[in-house]
Amino acid sequence: MQGKTKILYIIISVFAAVMLWFYVVGVERPEKEDTIAGIPVTFKGEDIIAEDNALVVTSSKKITVSLQVRGSFVDIASLNTQKSSITATVDLSQITTPGVHRLAYDVRLPSTNNEVTLLERTPYYIEVRIEKIRSRAIEVRVDTSQMTVAEDYIAEEPVVEPHELTINGPEDKVNKIIYAEVVWDRTDMTSTTQRTLEYKLYDADDREVDMEGLTASSGSVTVTVAIQKTREVPLAVEIIHGGGAAEENTVYTISPEFITIKGEPDEVDAINVITVGSVNLAEVSPSGKFTFPIVNIPNGVINLSGERECNVSVEVKDLAVRLIPCENIIAINKPEGYTAEMITKEIQVSIRGRQEDVDMVQEHNIRVVVDLSGVPPETDRLIIPAKVNIDGFSNVGAVGIYNVAVRISPAEQE
């Protein structure tokens, strides 16, 4: 029984103490002082100083202050629960020059805490570093150290768009920036590829510069890497049958024998040989040397080797050659109303073919034909190319170049 009485006394005592506390705090409202720390400082007027004087804040904006306040227990407790509503604001709008500025700040307590008194603030002033804003164009580079191409392929220089960026920010920081760089890390490439990549900024010592406080004209760049195929292809000449010789009677060498080309894979794969020119065997006896430019390459395909011309040696073998005088020289397609007089009366014709065929050719089998088409009339003396025909012997031909002197004059009127 005594135990129950003791518990009852304790309950009554606690209740009485609580009621007394509520009376003292709620009615008597005793005051206390307290310190509220970690109040963040905010800045206003940054847009004004940027627009009017090209200035920007470069010091850390993560500044906090402590406030010493006094008020009733209830108000102080309420203020602590509303700490996030307490504001400390620095007005930058009146700053016109760069440098370190000591500025006062405005503190505002929540409207529900009008009876709380602000006793002290720590620190009393805020130091803010202000710098001049600078705008600068920098080049964009591509790091291709991690790029590889497949065998027989080659990569062209990367094309970057935009190829330079405009960086805006604090003058001291912008001045350190030398270039922007993106990393191209594709491997075993076989086709042209385009990618949008983010870049990083670097100083003169190739150290990265962080983007804090900076703005750029673009947050990324587009990089295109053209991939072309390479291939070694042979050079060749076209052999034109003539002078009794055919390709099977001919041996030729060409130097260089091959060149390396590059271009789009489909175009390169379609090229198996490059023909540089033609050789008429009627002009080769028994051998000849020729030089041809290497130009017969399709548009868009490039001669990677760099050789601009090639040398060709041609030799005709295993055929007999015989020299026969010919007086059978005739003119065709004479101008109307004119006559043609052959000043050249005889030509020594060199014929070539198999020995047995060459031995059978007679002078009457040979005709030298001069075509006067387009020749101006009344020409006193004109040297005209002639064509040699060997009638009855398809496997024998004339070798060399022949010219005939002709005089053209008006025909006599009857």
C-alpha positions, 0 to 999 in steps of 0.5 A: 500500500505504501508503494502505491502511495509513493508512486502516486506522489511521484506522478503528482510531483511530475505533473506539478513540475510540468505545469509550473514549467508551462506557466513560467515559459508561457506566461512569465516568458523568460528570455535567453540568448542563443547562437544560430550558426551555418546561415548561408549567404546569398548574392544578388545583383550579379546580373547587374554587374555583369551587364553594366561593368563586365564583372563576375564573382570569383570567390567561393559562394559557399559562405556562412555566418553565425547569428547571436540572438535573444528572445524568449525560450519559446521564440528561440526554439521556434527560430531554430526550427525555422533556420532554413528561412533565415536569409543573409543577402549581399547586394553586389549591384553597386560594385563597379571595379574588380578587386576584393570588396568588404561588404555588409549583408542584410539579415532577415528573420522569419516574420513569426519571430518579430520578438527575437532580437539580433545581437551580433553577427559573425563575421560582420563583413563578407569579403567578395573577390570580383574579377573582370569578365573576358571572352576568348576564342580557343581551338578545339583539338582531337586526341587520336592516340587511342584510335586505330584503323583496320589493316589497309585503311587510313584515317584522314585528319579529324574535322571538328565543328565548331573548330573553335569555342568562345569561352567567357569567364573571369579574366585570370582564368580565361587567360590560362586556357589554351585549347579544348580537347576531345578524345576519339577512342574508336578502334579498328575503324573501317568507315567514316564516323561522326560523333558528338563529344564533350570536351575538356579545357587545358592550359599551356602545361596541358593541365585541365582547367575546370569549368567552374565560373565559365560559360562556353558557346557550345557544350559539345562538338561534332567530330567527323573522322573520314576513313579511306581504304588503301590498295596497291594496284599495278600500272599497265599500258594498252598494246595496239597491234600494228606493223605486223606485231601483236601482243604475243610478240611483245614484251614490256616493262613499266616503272614503277610497276605499282602505285598505292591509292586511297579513297572510299572503300567501294571506289578503291575495291573497283580498281584492279589496274590503272592503264596509263596510255597506249603503245602502237606497235607500228611505231616500235622497231624493234624496241622503244621507250615511252613516258606516260603521266599517271593521271588515269585515276577516278575522281575522289581516288588519290595517288598516295605514292606520289609518282606523277609519271612512269617509264615504259620499255617495249620490245618486239621479238621473234619477227623478221624485218625487210626494207622494200622500195615503193613507188605506188603512192596515191592521193585520195580525197583531193579538193574539188577542182584541184590536182595533187602532184606527188613530190615524193616519188619513192618511199623505203617501206620497212615491213615486219612479220613472220619470216615466211610471210615477209619473204613473199611480199613484193613491191606491187603489194605495197600501197602508200595512201595520202589522205588530202581531206581538209588540206588547204588548196593551192599549197605549193609544198605540203608534208602530209602523213601517209598510210602504208597498206600491204595488200594480201598479207594480213600478218605483215605490216609497215613499221615506222612513220611515213610522210609524203611531200605533195603539191596541190594546184588548180586543175587545168580548164579544158 
